């Protein structure tokens, strides 16, 4: 039977529209079962706590469980690869952090391409680092420390939480921008570095504010400045490094990512829900308690941020010849 041309075109157009209709319906029904958010760090740290805050809120809003699955190891690469290999259906998500941007250059051989294989869903927060010194160091400000370092080249030790860690790259950026000749001493995390920083075996560290705030308030360490572009609400009287070193900025950040080819409708839905969570004053207050600030963005905007951060830290890592252990 031959169809009139008009009827044929109408039928063809309707058939072509079916996949789009099906995708929209699928996205509207999402999630229909448990969703996993994979975290590349151990329980109890800032990344884990942020993931649990978002996971719990998504569970409450969407009526399905969003559970946190910790897969620490290999600088969070184990967790990232697990999500890269997962089905792109929105049921396995990744807590994306600044570490992912750093790892892109730090590790020469990875089984995935982070920028290509993980799609940005929603940014969640930024977090500050803090430039801190042993109280016996005579410098009480960033300019005084720079002058002190230049007067004592190669004699001042800078603690690092390991090659390529945030404290390491924050410090290397500072060295590159100021010409300060600091000797880097690596530890297996910020925690193991603290005893030597307290005793004066090492003199300075650019630590994550969350892990140092208690020591600063107790007087064990002297904070000179925060590393973010804006002052921290936790230590509002403390200046930024950038107020004395123009252009200096270093911050942690976190968000949600998904395997490539995850339907855009699901990504958009998740982004909308995360943005709504971040607009809640309770979430803002909780992030402030963690030394973080809200950083909401569209998937496209978050993707641009990731690309810029990846490029920025690639330059630092190559210039300082940092290699992963």
C-alpha positions in Angstrom: 0.0 0.0 0.0 1.3 3.4 -1.0 1.0 6.2 1.5 0.3 9.8 0.4 3.6 11.8 0.6 2.2 14.1 3.4 1.2 11.0 5.5 4.6 9.4 4.9 6.5 12.5 6.0 4.4 12.9 9.1 4.9 9.2 10.0 8.7 9.5 9.4 8.9 12.6 11.6 7.0 10.9 14.4 9.3 7.9 14.2 12.4 10.0 14.4 11.1 11.8 17.4 10.5 8.6 19.4 14.1 8.2 20.7 14.0 11.8 22.1 10.7 11.2 23.7 12.0 8.0 25.2 15.1 9.7 26.6 13.0 12.5 28.2 10.7 9.9 29.8 13.7 8.0 31.0 15.2 11.1 32.5 11.9 12.0 34.2 11.8 8.5 35.8 15.4 8.8 36.9 16.5 7.6 39.4 14.5 4.4 39.7 17.1 2.6 41.9 20.1 3.1 44.1 22.8 5.5 42.8 26.5 5.2 43.8 28.8 8.2 44.2 32.4 7.0 44.1 34.9 8.9 46.2 38.6 8.4 45.7 39.5 9.2 49.3 39.1 7.6 52.6 36.0 8.2 54.8 36.1 11.2 57.1 38.1 13.7 55.0 36.7 16.8 53.4 36.0 15.2 50.0 34.1 12.3 51.7 32.1 14.7 53.9 31.1 16.9 50.9 30.0 13.8 48.9 27.9 12.6 51.9 26.3 16.0 52.2 25.3 16.0 48.5 24.3 12.3 48.5 22.0 12.6 51.5 20.3 15.7 50.1 19.9 14.0 46.7 18.3 11.0 48.4 15.8 13.2 50.2 14.9 15.2 47.0 14.7 12.3 44.6 13.4 9.5 46.7 16.1 7.0 45.9 19.3 6.2 47.9 22.5 7.9 46.8 25.2 6.0 48.6 28.9 6.9 49.0 31.4 4.3 48.0 35.0 5.1 49.1 37.7 3.7 46.8 40.9 5.4 48.0 44.3 4.7 46.3 46.6 5.8 43.5 45.8 9.4 44.1 42.1 8.9 43.5 42.8 7.3 40.1 41.2 3.9 41.1 37.9 5.6 41.8 38.0 7.6 38.6 38.7 4.5 36.5 35.9 2.7 38.1 33.5 5.4 37.0 35.0 5.6 33.6 34.3 1.9 33.1 30.8 2.1 34.5 27.6 2.1 32.3 26.7 5.7 31.3 23.3 5.5 32.8 23.5 8.0 35.7 23.7 5.3 38.4 27.4 5.5 39.0 28.8 9.0 39.6 32.2 10.4 40.6 33.1 13.0 43.2 35.4 15.1 41.0 38.0 17.1 42.7 41.0 19.3 41.9 43.1 16.2 42.3 41.7 14.9 39.0 42.9 18.0 37.2 46.4 17.6 38.8 46.6 13.9 38.0 46.1 14.5 34.3 49.7 15.7 34.1 51.2 14.2 37.2 50.7 10.6 36.0 52.3 9.9 32.7 50.4 6.7 32.0 46.7 6.3 33.0 44.2 3.9 31.6 41.8 6.7 30.9 41.7 10.3 29.8 39.9 12.2 32.6 38.8 15.2 30.5 37.6 13.0 27.7 36.1 10.1 29.7 34.3 12.0 32.6 31.6 14.5 31.8 31.0 17.4 34.2 27.6 17.3 35.9 27.6 19.9 38.7 30.2 21.8 40.7 29.6 21.9 44.5 32.3 23.9 46.3 35.6 25.6 46.4 37.9 25.3 49.4 40.9 27.3 50.6 44.4 26.5 51.4 46.3 28.4 54.1 50.0 29.5 54.1 51.1 28.7 57.7 54.4 28.8 59.5 55.9 27.6 62.7 55.4 30.4 65.3 59.2 30.7 65.7 59.6 31.9 62.1 60.1 35.7 62.4 57.9 36.5 59.4 54.4 37.7 60.4 53.1 38.5 56.9 53.6 37.2 53.3 56.0 40.1 52.3 58.0 39.5 55.5 58.2 35.8 54.7 59.3 36.4 51.1 62.1 38.7 52.4 63.0 36.1 55.0 63.2 33.4 52.4 65.3 35.5 50.0 67.7 36.3 52.8 68.1 32.6 53.6 68.0 30.8 50.2 67.9 27.0 50.5 67.6 27.1 54.3 63.8 27.1 54.7 61.9 23.9 54.4 58.4 23.6 53.0 56.3 20.6 54.0 54.4 18.8 51.3 51.7 16.1 51.7 53.4 14.2 48.9 54.4 14.8 45.3 51.5 16.5 43.4 49.4 17.0 46.5 47.6 20.3 47.0 50.1 21.5 49.6 52.9 20.6 47.2 51.5 22.4 44.1 50.3 25.4 46.1 53.8 25.8 47.4 55.4 25.3 44.1 53.2 27.9 42.6 54.2 30.3 45.3 57.9 29.6 44.8 57.6 30.1 41.0 55.8 33.5 41.4 58.0 34.9 44.2 61.4 33.4 43.5 61.5 32.1 47.1 64.1 29.3 47.3 62.4 26.8 49.6 63.4 23.1 50.1 60.5 20.8 49.6 60.1 18.0 52.2 57.6 15.3 51.3 55.4 13.5 53.9 52.6 11.0 53.4 49.9 13.5 54.0 49.4 16.7 56.0 48.9 14.8 59.2 52.4 13.2 59.3 53.9 16.7 58.5 52.4 18.4 61.5 54.7 17.1 64.2 57.8 18.5 62.2 56.0 21.7 61.5 55.1 22.1 65.2 58.7 21.4 66.3 60.3 23.7 63.6 62.0 20.9 61.6 60.1 22.3 58.7 59.0 26.0 58.7 56.1 26.5 56.2 53.3 24.6 54.7 50.5 25.5 52.3 47.9 23.2 53.8 44.2 22.6 53.2 42.4 25.0 55.6 40.1 22.3 56.8 42.9 20.2 58.3 44.8 23.2 59.7 42.2 25.4 61.2 42.3 23.7 64.7 46.1 24.0 64.9 45.9 27.7 63.9 43.2 28.5 66.5 45.2 26.6 69.1 48.3 28.8 68.4 50.4 25.9 67.2 50.8 27.4 63.8 50.8 31.0 62.6 48.6 31.6 59.5 50.0 34.2 57.1 47.3 34.1 54.3 44.7 32.0 52.5 45.4 30.8 49.0 42.0 31.6 47.4 41.3 34.7 45.4 38.8 35.9 48.2 39.2 35.9 51.9 37.8 33.0 53.9 34.7 33.3 56.0 36.3 31.1 58.5 39.3 33.4 59.0 37.9 36.7 57.7 40.7 38.9 59.0 43.4 36.8 57.2 44.6 38.3 53.9 44.9 36.4 50.7 48.3 35.5 49.2 47.2 37.3 46.1 47.0 40.6 48.0 50.8 40.6 48.1 51.6 38.3 45.1 49.3 39.5 42.3 47.7 36.7 40.3 48.4 34.0 42.9 45.3 31.8 43.5 45.1 28.1 44.5 42.0 26.4 45.7 40.5 23.0 46.1 37.1 22.3 44.5 34.7 19.4 44.2 31.7 18.5 42.0 29.9 15.6 40.4 31.0 13.8 37.2 29.6 10.9 35.2 30.9 8.5 32.5 30.9 10.0 29.0 27.8 9.3 27.0 25.6 9.7 30.0 22.3 11.1 28.6 22.2 14.9 28.7 18.7 14.8 30.2 20.0 13.0 33.3 23.0 15.4 33.6 20.7 18.4 33.4 18.4 16.9 36.0 21.2 16.2 38.4 22.6 19.7 37.9 19.2 21.2 38.6 18.9 19.2 41.9 22.5 19.9 43.1 22.0 23.6 42.3 18.8 23.6 44.4 20.6 21.9 47.3 23.4 24.5 47.2 20.8 27.3 47.4 19.6 25.9 50.7 21.1 27.9 53.6 21.6 24.7 55.6 23.9 23.4 52.9 25.8 26.7 52.8 26.3 26.6 56.5 27.6 23.0 56.4 30.0 23.9 53.7 31.2 26.9 55.7 31.9 24.5 58.6 34.1 22.5 56.3 36.0 25.7 55.3 34.4 25.7 51.9 32.2 28.0 49.9 29.3 27.2 47.5 30.4 26.9 43.9 27.4 26.2 41.7 27.7 26.1 38.0 26.2 24.6 34.8 27.7 21.5 33.3 29.3 23.6 30.6 30.6 26.1 33.1 32.0 23.4 35.3 33.7 21.8 32.3 35.4 25.1 31.5 36.6 25.4 35.1 38.1 21.9 35.0 39.8 22.6 31.7 41.4 25.8 33.0 42.5 24.1 36.3 44.0 21.2 34.3 46.0 23.6 32.2 47.1 25.7 35.2 48.5 22.8 37.2 50.0 21.2 34.2 52.3 24.3 33.9 53.3 24.1 37.5 53.9 20.4 37.5 56.1 20.6 34.4 58.0 23.6 35.5 58.8 22.0 38.9 59.4 18.6 37.3 57.0 16.9 39.7 56.7 13.1 39.3 54.1 10.8 40.9 55.6 8.3 43.4 
